[in-house]
Amino acid sequence: MVEALGSLPASVRRTLTWDQGNEMFHHERIEAATGIRIYFADPHSPWQRGTNENTNGLLRQYFPKGADLDQFSDRHLAAVADELNDRPRACLGDRTPRQLMQRWIPHTDTS
């Protein structure tokens, strides 16, 4: 996670909002390594993590809830990520995440 976040321009690495899961216990190390401020949503308040909830719904179209992602190849996971990054979103004005990221990463391929 630190490597992935570190590859983003500082202008888009500002904050993250996480749920209260135990898997987030390294948040202080991630904050220190990336400079990103991490906030935690209140318990049972999914509206505080709208983008996360939306993304989870999109991911359920590819992976069932509770799926072990280790059973999928890196190539397959990358293909799903590419497909989702090229999928227009109403919340983005019918633009794709990849299109919007080009503001900060001009070398991103949109084909």
C-alpha positions, 0 to 999 in steps of 0.5 A, a space after each residue: 500500500 505504501 508503494 502504491 500510494 507513494 507513486 501518486 503525486 502529492 496533490 492527490 495524496 491527502 487523506 484516506 477514510 477507513 472503516 474500523 476493521 482490524 486490518 487497518 492497524 498499521 495506519 500510523 506506519 502508512 501515514 508516516 511513510 506517505 504523509 497521507 492523513 488517515 481518518 476512521 469512519 464512525 462504526 456502522 456509518 457507510 455514508 462516511 466512506 461513499 467512494 469505498 462503498 461504491 467501489 466495493 459494489 463494483 468489485 462484487 461484480 467480479 469477486 464474491 464477498 469474502 473471496 480469497 484474492 490469492 486464488 486470482 492471478 496478478 494478471 487477472 486482478 490487473 485486468 479487473 483494475 484496468 476495466 474499472 479504471 476505464 468505466 465511466 462513473 456518474 459521480 465523476 460526470 460520466 468520466 472514467 477514473 483514468 481520465 481524471 487521473 491524467 490531470 496529475 499523471 499525464 503519461 497515463 495511457 487512456 486507450 
